[in-house]
Structure formats: C-alpha cells, structure tokens
C-alpha cells in the first residue's frame, strides 16, 4: 500500500510540474521614457511607445519584448519637417502607422544584454540585434538603423546621414 501511495504521489508531482511554467517579470512602461533619433538633419524623438515587456535577468529564456511606437508622434522640433516626415516620401504614417520590435531571444552580453528580433518599419521587416542595458528599472539602448534598409529615403536630402542613431531610455515599474 505504501508503494502505491509513493507511486501516486510521484505521479502527481510529475504531472503538476509538467503544467508549471516559469514566467518573467512583466514591466509597465513609465511615461517618462525617451525614444530619440539623430539622422543629421533631421533629428528628434517619438512618443507613443506601448507594448509588452517581460524581462527577468535570471530567466532570459522567458523574457520578451513586443513594443510599438506611433509614427504620427514624430517631433523634429520643426512643424514642416514633422509633416514631411509623416508624409509618403518618408515614414508614410498613414500607410505604416507604427514601428514595431518583437524579440525572438534575449541573451547576456559583455556590455549588458542583446535582444534578437524583428524590427518592422515602413512596411519592411528586418532581423536585428538590439544591444541594451537594464539598471535601476531602466532599459537603455543605443544603436544605429540603416534607413536605406527600410526604404526611408526619397533621394532629395543630402544632409541626412545614411544611418539613424537611435537612443532609447525606458524606465519601467512592476
């Protein structure tokens, strides 16, 4: 009888563990975030950041980013440039209203972390590696995006650099 009880207890434990999964911490994006870009001329920032951030330094396999930025929130500090940037020759905010990043994996790196995933902008999806740090509940990233990869050029702006330097600083709360 004892053997059957141990067998049943063991079976129950195995079944229970089969349905147990480890989740990473869900983080809420604080309104004080910044998403800035520098393309020479223009430079500016985006608002409208939203999405899901699941991150746990001790469980990177369960961590994931799925975030978007509202293209219509672009602010270059110049009303004419904002209108032009939202227009069909650049971001085409009406046709492509958001920029999205969805991670496929997150790993530790020498400088912090790296999120591999798909960046979708202006109707183009491209696999990228996004380097970032996480300290004091703040995600920070600095990277470059080749605007030509995303068809962000109408060929009439010699002052604009071929790559956009992007700086992201996202405070989060639990």
MIDOSE-1310 file (N, C-alpha, C; in nm, 2 decimals, decimal comma, always signed):
residues 174
xxxx	+0,08/-0,12/+0,00/+0,00/+0,00/+0,00/+0,09/+0,13/+0,00; +0,20/+0,13/+0,08/+0,29/+0,24/+0,08/+0,35/+0,27/-0,05; +0,38/+0,16/-0,13/+0,44/+0,17/-0,26/+0,34/+0,24/-0,35; +0,21/+0,21/-0,34/+0,11/+0,27/-0,43/+0,10/+0,42/-0,40
xxxx	+0,10/+0,45/-0,27/+0,09/+0,59/-0,23/+0,21/+0,67/-0,28; +0,33/+0,62/-0,26/+0,45/+0,68/-0,32/+0,44/+0,70/-0,47; +0,40/+0,60/-0,53/+0,38/+0,60/-0,68/+0,28/+0,71/-0,72; +0,17/+0,71/-0,65/+0,07/+0,81/-0,68/+0,12/+0,96/-0,65
xxxx	+0,19/+0,97/-0,54/+0,25/+1,10/-0,50/+0,35/+1,14/-0,61; +0,43/+1,05/-0,65/+0,53/+1,08/-0,75/+0,47/+1,12/-0,88; +0,37/+1,05/-0,92/+0,30/+1,08/-1,04/+0,23/+1,21/-1,04; +0,17/+1,24/-0,92/+0,10/+1,38/-0,91/+0,21/+1,49/-0,91
xxxx	+0,32/+1,47/-0,86/+0,43/+1,57/-0,86/+0,48/+1,59/-1,00; +0,50/+1,48/-1,08/+0,54/+1,49/-1,22/+0,44/+1,56/-1,30; +0,31/+1,53/-1,28/+0,20/+1,60/-1,36/+0,20/+1,74/-1,33; +0,21/+1,77/-1,20/+0,20/+1,91/-1,16/+0,31/+1,99/-1,21
xxxx	+0,43/+1,94/-1,21/+0,55/+2,01/-1,27/+0,54/+2,02/-1,42; +0,47/+1,93/-1,49/+0,46/+1,94/-1,63/+0,37/+2,06/-1,67; +0,28/+2,11/-1,58/+0,20/+2,22/-1,61/+0,24/+2,35/-1,55; +0,36/+2,34/-1,48/+0,41/+2,46/-1,42/+0,51/+2,52/-1,52
xxxx	+0,50/+2,65/-1,53/+0,59/+2,72/-1,62/+0,65/+2,84/-1,55; +0,77/+2,88/-1,59/+0,83/+3,00/-1,53/+0,80/+3,12/-1,62; +0,75/+3,22/-1,55/+0,73/+3,35/-1,62/+0,83/+3,45/-1,58; +0,86/+3,54/-1,67/+0,94/+3,65/-1,64/+0,86/+3,76/-1,58
xxxx	+0,92/+3,86/-1,53/+0,86/+3,98/-1,47/+0,79/+4,06/-1,58; +0,67/+4,10/-1,57/+0,60/+4,19/-1,66/+0,63/+4,33/-1,61; +0,67/+4,42/-1,70/+0,71/+4,56/-1,66/+0,61/+4,65/-1,73; +0,58/+4,76/-1,66/+0,49/+4,87/-1,72/+0,58/+4,98/-1,76
xxxx	+0,56/+5,03/-1,88/+0,64/+5,14/-1,94/+0,60/+5,27/-1,87; +0,70/+5,34/-1,81/+0,67/+5,47/-1,74/+0,66/+5,58/-1,85; +0,58/+5,68/-1,82/+0,56/+5,79/-1,92/+0,68/+5,87/-1,94; +0,78/+5,86/-1,86/+0,90/+5,95/-1,88/+1,00/+5,89/-1,97
xxxx	+0,97/+5,79/-2,05/+1,06/+5,73/-2,15/+1,10/+5,83/-2,26; +1,21/+5,80/-2,32/+1,25/+5,88/-2,44/+1,29/+5,78/-2,55; +1,25/+5,81/-2,67/+1,30/+5,74/-2,79/+1,34/+5,85/-2,89; +1,47/+5,87/-2,90/+1,53/+5,98/-2,98/+1,60/+5,92/-3,10
xxxx	+1,61/+6,00/-3,20/+1,69/+5,96/-3,32/+1,77/+6,08/-3,37; +1,88/+6,05/-3,44/+1,96/+6,16/-3,50/+2,00/+6,11/-3,63; +1,95/+6,18/-3,73/+1,99/+6,15/-3,87/+2,07/+6,26/-3,94; +2,13/+6,34/-3,85/+2,20/+6,46/-3,90/+2,10/+6,57/-3,92
xxxx	+2,03/+6,57/-4,02/+1,91/+6,67/-4,04/+1,81/+6,59/-4,11; +1,70/+6,54/-4,04/+1,65/+6,59/-3,91/+1,70/+6,50/-3,80; +1,67/+6,54/-3,68/+1,68/+6,46/-3,56/+1,55/+6,50/-3,48; +1,53/+6,41/-3,38/+1,41/+6,44/-3,30/+1,37/+6,32/-3,21
xxxx	+1,24/+6,30/-3,18/+1,20/+6,20/-3,10/+1,06/+6,15/-3,14; +1,03/+6,03/-3,08/+0,90/+5,97/-3,10/+0,83/+5,96/-2,96; +0,70/+5,97/-2,95/+0,62/+5,93/-2,84/+0,54/+5,81/-2,88; +0,44/+5,78/-2,80/+0,35/+5,67/-2,84/+0,41/+5,53/-2,82
xxxx	+0,50/+5,51/-2,73/+0,56/+5,38/-2,70/+0,47/+5,30/-2,62; +0,43/+5,18/-2,66/+0,35/+5,09/-2,59/+0,38/+4,95/-2,62; +0,33/+4,85/-2,54/+0,36/+4,71/-2,57/+0,38/+4,64/-2,44; +0,44/+4,52/-2,46/+0,47/+4,42/-2,35/+0,62/+4,41/-2,34
xxxx	+0,66/+4,43/-2,21/+0,80/+4,40/-2,17/+0,80/+4,29/-2,06; +0,85/+4,18/-2,10/+0,86/+4,07/-2,00/+1,01/+4,05/-1,99; +1,07/+4,07/-1,87/+1,21/+4,06/-1,85/+1,25/+4,01/-1,71; +1,34/+3,92/-1,71/+1,39/+3,87/-1,58/+1,54/+3,83/-1,61
xxxx	+1,63/+3,90/-1,55/+1,77/+3,87/-1,57/+1,81/+3,73/-1,54; +1,74/+3,66/-1,45/+1,77/+3,53/-1,41/+1,69/+3,42/-1,50; +1,61/+3,47/-1,59/+1,53/+3,38/-1,67/+1,51/+3,44/-1,81; +1,63/+3,46/-1,88/+1,62/+3,53/-2,01/+1,54/+3,45/-2,11
xxxx	+1,54/+3,32/-2,10/+1,46/+3,24/-2,19/+1,31/+3,27/-2,19; +1,26/+3,32/-2,08/+1,12/+3,36/-2,07/+1,10/+3,51/-2,10; +1,20/+3,58/-2,12/+1,19/+3,72/-2,14/+1,16/+3,76/-2,29; +1,08/+3,87/-2,31/+1,04/+3,90/-2,44/+1,00/+4,05/-2,45
xxxx	+1,03/+4,11/-2,56/+0,98/+4,25/-2,59/+0,89/+4,24/-2,71; +0,78/+4,31/-2,70/+0,68/+4,32/-2,81/+0,63/+4,47/-2,80; +0,70/+4,56/-2,86/+0,67/+4,70/-2,85/+0,64/+4,77/-2,98; +0,57/+4,88/-2,98/+0,54/+4,96/-3,09/+0,56/+5,11/-3,06
xxxx	+0,58/+5,19/-3,16/+0,59/+5,34/-3,15/+0,49/+5,39/-3,26; +0,41/+5,49/-3,22/+0,32/+5,56/-3,31/+0,40/+5,65/-3,40; +0,41/+5,63/-3,53/+0,48/+5,71/-3,62/+0,43/+5,85/-3,62; +0,30/+5,87/-3,61/+0,25/+6,01/-3,62/+0,29/+6,10/-3,50
xxxx	+0,36/+6,04/-3,40/+0,41/+6,12/-3,29/+0,55/+6,18/-3,31; +0,60/+6,16/-3,43/+0,74/+6,21/-3,45/+0,74/+6,36/-3,43; +0,85/+6,41/-3,36/+0,87/+6,55/-3,34/+1,02/+6,59/-3,36; +1,04/+6,66/-3,47/+1,17/+6,71/-3,50/+1,20/+6,85/-3,45
xxxx	+1,10/+6,91/-3,39/+1,11/+7,05/-3,34/+1,08/+7,15/-3,45; +1,04/+7,10/-3,57/+1,00/+7,19/-3,68/+0,87/+7,13/-3,74; +0,77/+7,21/-3,74/+0,64/+7,17/-3,79/+0,64/+7,12/-3,93; +0,71/+7,19/-4,02/+0,72/+7,15/-4,16/+0,80/+7,01/-4,17
xxxx	+0,90/+7,00/-4,10/+0,98/+6,87/-4,10/+0,89/+6,76/-4,05; +0,81/+6,78/-3,94/+0,72/+6,68/-3,89/+0,62/+6,64/-3,99; +0,56/+6,73/-4,06/+0,47/+6,70/-4,17/+0,53/+6,62/-4,28; +0,65/+6,66/-4,32/+0,72/+6,59/-4,42/+0,76/+6,45/-4,38
xxxx	+0,81/+6,43/-4,25/+0,85/+6,30/-4,20/+0,73/+6,21/-4,20; +0,61/+6,26/-4,17/+0,49/+6,17/-4,16/+0,44/+6,14/-4,30; +0,48/+6,21/-4,40/+0,43/+6,20/-4,53/+0,48/+6,08/-4,61; +0,43/+6,06/-4,73/+0,45/+5,94/-4,81/+0,60/+5,93/-4,85
xxxx	+0,67/+6,04/-4,86/+0,81/+6,03/-4,90/+0,91/+5,97/-4,79; +0,86/+5,97/-4,67/+0,94/+5,92/-4,56/+0,87/+5,81/-4,48; +0,82/+5,84/-4,36/+0,76/+5,73/-4,28/+0,63/+5,68/-4,33; +0,56/+5,77/-4,40/+0,42/+5,74/-4,45/+0,33/+5,69/-4,34
xxxx	+0,31/+5,78/-4,24/+0,24/+5,74/-4,12/+0,10/+5,69/-4,14; +0,04/+5,74/-4,25/-0,10/+5,69/-4,28/-0,10/+5,54/-4,32; +0,00/+5,51/-4,41/+0,00/+5,37/-4,46/+0,07/+5,28/-4,36; +0,17/+5,33/-4,29/+0,25/+5,25/-4,19/+0,25/+5,32/-4,06
xxxx	+0,14/+5,31/-3,98/+0,12/+5,39/-3,86/+0,22/+5,36/-3,74; +0,29/+5,24/-3,74/+0,37/+5,21/-3,63/+0,51/+5,15/-3,67; +0,60/+5,17/-3,58/+0,73/+5,10/-3,59/+0,72/+4,99/-3,48; +0,76/+4,87/-3,51/+0,74/+4,76/-3,41/+0,87/+4,68/-3,40
xxxx	+0,89/+4,63/-3,27/+1,00/+4,54/-3,25/+0,95/+4,43/-3,16; +0,97/+4,30/-3,21/+0,94/+4,18/-3,14/+1,06/+4,10/-3,13; +1,10/+4,07/-3,00/+1,22/+3,99/-2,98/+1,19/+3,84/-3,00; +1,29/+3,77/-3,05/+1,29/+3,62/-3,06/+1,37/+3,56/-2,95
xxxx	+1,47/+3,63/-2,90/+1,56/+3,58/-2,79/+1,63/+3,70/-2,73; +1,66/+3,68/-2,60/+1,73/+3,77/-2,52/+1,85/+3,70/-2,45; +1,97/+3,76/-2,46/+2,08/+3,69/-2,41/+2,17/+3,79/-2,34; +2,25/+3,74/-2,24/+2,35/+3,83/-2,18/+2,46/+3,86/-2,28
xxxx	+2,52/+3,98/-2,27/+2,64/+4,01/-2,35/+2,74/+4,08/-2,26; +2,86/+4,10/-2,32/+2,97/+4,17/-2,24/+2,93/+4,30/-2,18; +2,85/+4,38/-2,26/+2,81/+4,51/-2,22/+2,67/+4,52/-2,16; +2,60/+4,41/-2,14/+2,47/+4,41/-2,08/+2,39/+4,29/-2,14
xxxx	+2,30/+4,32/-2,23/+2,21/+4,22/-2,29/+2,20/+4,25/-2,44; +2,15/+4,15/-2,51/+2,12/+4,17/-2,65/+1,98/+4,10/-2,68; +1,90/+4,17/-2,75/+1,77/+4,12/-2,79/+1,77/+4,10/-2,94; +1,76/+3,98/-2,98/+1,75/+3,95/-3,13/+1,60/+3,95/-3,16
xxxx	+1,57/+4,00/-3,27/+1,43/+4,00/-3,31/+1,40/+4,07/-3,44; +1,27/+4,10/-3,47/+1,23/+4,17/-3,59/+1,19/+4,31/-3,57; +1,26/+4,40/-3,64/+1,22/+4,54/-3,65/+1,14/+4,56/-3,77; +1,02/+4,61/-3,76/+0,93/+4,64/-3,87/+0,91/+4,79/-3,88
xxxx	+0,95/+4,85/-3,99/+0,94/+5,00/-4,01/+0,91/+5,02/-4,16; +0,82/+5,11/-4,19/+0,79/+5,15/-4,32/+0,75/+5,03/-4,41; +0,69/+4,93/-4,35/+0,65/+4,81/-4,43/+0,76/+4,71/-4,45; +0,88/+4,73/-4,40/+0,99/+4,64/-4,41/+1,02/+4,57/-4,28
xxxx	+1,04/+4,44/-4,28/+1,08/+4,36/-4,16/+1,22/+4,32/-4,18; +1,30/+4,34/-4,07/+1,44/+4,31/-4,08/+1,48/+4,25/-3,94; +1,56/+4,14/-3,95/+1,62/+4,09/-3,82/+1,73/+4,18/-3,78; +1,72/+4,21/-3,65/+1,83/+4,29/-3,59/+1,87/+4,24/-3,45
xxxx	+1,98/+4,28/-3,41/+2,03/+4,26/-3,27/+2,03/+4,39/-3,20; +1,95/+4,40/-3,09/+1,94/+4,53/-3,02/+2,02/+4,52/-2,89; +2,13/+4,59/-2,88/+2,21/+4,59/-2,75/+2,14/+4,68/-2,65; +2,13/+4,63/-2,52/+2,07/+4,72/-2,42/+2,12/+4,69/-2,28
xxxx	+2,10/+4,78/-2,19/+2,13/+4,76/-2,05/+2,01/+4,77/-1,97; +2,01/+4,71/-1,85/+1,90/+4,72/-1,76/+1,96/+4,74/-1,62; +1,93/+4,86/-1,57/+1,98/+4,90/-1,44/+1,88/+4,99/-1,37; +1,86/+4,97/-1,24/+1,77/+5,05/-1,16/+1,63/+5,07/-1,23
xxxx	+1,58/+4,96/-1,28/+1,45/+4,96/-1,35/+1,44/+5,05/-1,47; +1,55/+5,06/-1,54/+1,56/+5,14/-1,67/+1,63/+5,06/-1,78; +1,56/+5,04/-1,89/+1,61/+4,99/-2,01/+1,68/+5,10/-2,09; +1,80/+5,08/-2,14/+1,87/+5,18/-2,22/+1,93/+5,11/-2,34
xxxx	+1,92/+5,17/-2,45/+1,98/+5,12/-2,57/+2,02/+5,23/-2,66; +2,14/+5,21/-2,73/+2,19/+5,30/-2,83/+2,23/+5,21/-2,95; +2,18/+5,24/-3,06/+2,21/+5,16/-3,18/+2,19/+5,24/-3,31; +2,22/+5,18/-3,42/+2,20/+5,25/-3,55/+2,11/+5,17/-3,64
xxxx	+2,03/+5,24/-3,72/+1,95/+5,17/-3,82/+1,98/+5,23/-3,95; +2,01/+5,15/-4,05/+2,04/+5,20/-4,18/+1,90/+5,23/-4,25; +1,88/+5,36/-4,27/+1,74/+5,39/-4,32/+1,72/+5,34/-4,46; +1,82/+5,31/-4,54/+1,80/+5,26/-4,67/+1,75/+5,11/-4,66
xxxx	+1,78/+5,04/-4,56/+1,72/+4,91/-4,54/+1,57/+4,91/-4,52; +1,52/+5,02/-4,48/+1,38/+5,04/-4,46/+1,31/+5,13/-4,56; +1,38/+5,16/-4,66/+1,33/+5,25/-4,77/+1,28/+5,38/-4,72; +1,36/+5,44/-4,63/+1,34/+5,57/-4,57/+1,42/+5,68/-4,64
xxxx	+1,40/+5,70/-4,77/+1,48/+5,80/-4,84/+1,40/+5,83/-4,97; +1,39/+5,96/-4,99/+1,33/+6,00/-5,12/+1,44/+6,06/-5,21; +1,56/+6,05/-5,17/+1,68/+6,09/-5,25/+1,70/+6,23/-5,26; +1,63/+6,32/-5,19/+1,64/+6,46/-5,20/+1,70/+6,53/-5,08
xxxx	+1,77/+6,45/-4,99/+1,82/+6,51/-4,87/+1,96/+6,48/-4,84; +2,06/+6,55/-4,90/+2,20/+6,52/-4,89/+2,25/+6,54/-4,75; +2,18/+6,62/-4,66/+2,23/+6,64/-4,53/+2,20/+6,52/-4,44; +2,11/+6,44/-4,48/+2,07/+6,33/-4,39/+2,17/+6,21/-4,40
xxxx	+2,21/+6,16/-4,29/+2,31/+6,05/-4,28/+2,24/+5,92/-4,33; +2,32/+5,83/-4,38/+2,26/+5,70/-4,42/+2,20/+5,62/-4,31; +2,25/+5,64/-4,19/+2,20/+5,57/-4,07/+2,14/+5,66/-3,97; +2,04/+5,61/-3,90/+1,98/+5,69/-3,80/+2,03/+5,64/-3,67
xxxx	+2,09/+5,73/-3,58/+2,13/+5,69/-3,45/+2,01/+5,69/-3,36; +1,98/+5,58/-3,29/+1,87/+5,58/-3,20/+1,91/+5,56/-3,06; +1,85/+5,64/-2,97/+1,88/+5,63/-2,83/+1,75/+5,61/-2,75; +1,74/+5,50/-2,68/+1,61/+5,47/-2,61/+1,64/+5,46/-2,46
xxxx	+1,56/+5,52/-2,38/+1,57/+5,52/-2,23/+1,43/+5,50/-2,18; +1,40/+5,38/-2,12/+1,27/+5,34/-2,08/+1,27/+5,30/-1,94; +1,23/+5,39/-1,85/+1,20/+5,35/-1,71/+1,08/+5,26/-1,70; +1,08/+5,16/-1,62/+0,97/+5,07/-1,60/+0,93/+5,05/-1,45
xx	+0,81/+5,01/-1,43/+0,77/+4,97/-1,30/+0,70/+4,83/-1,30; +0,70/+4,77/-1,19/+0,64/+4,63/-1,18/+0,49/+4,64/-1,18
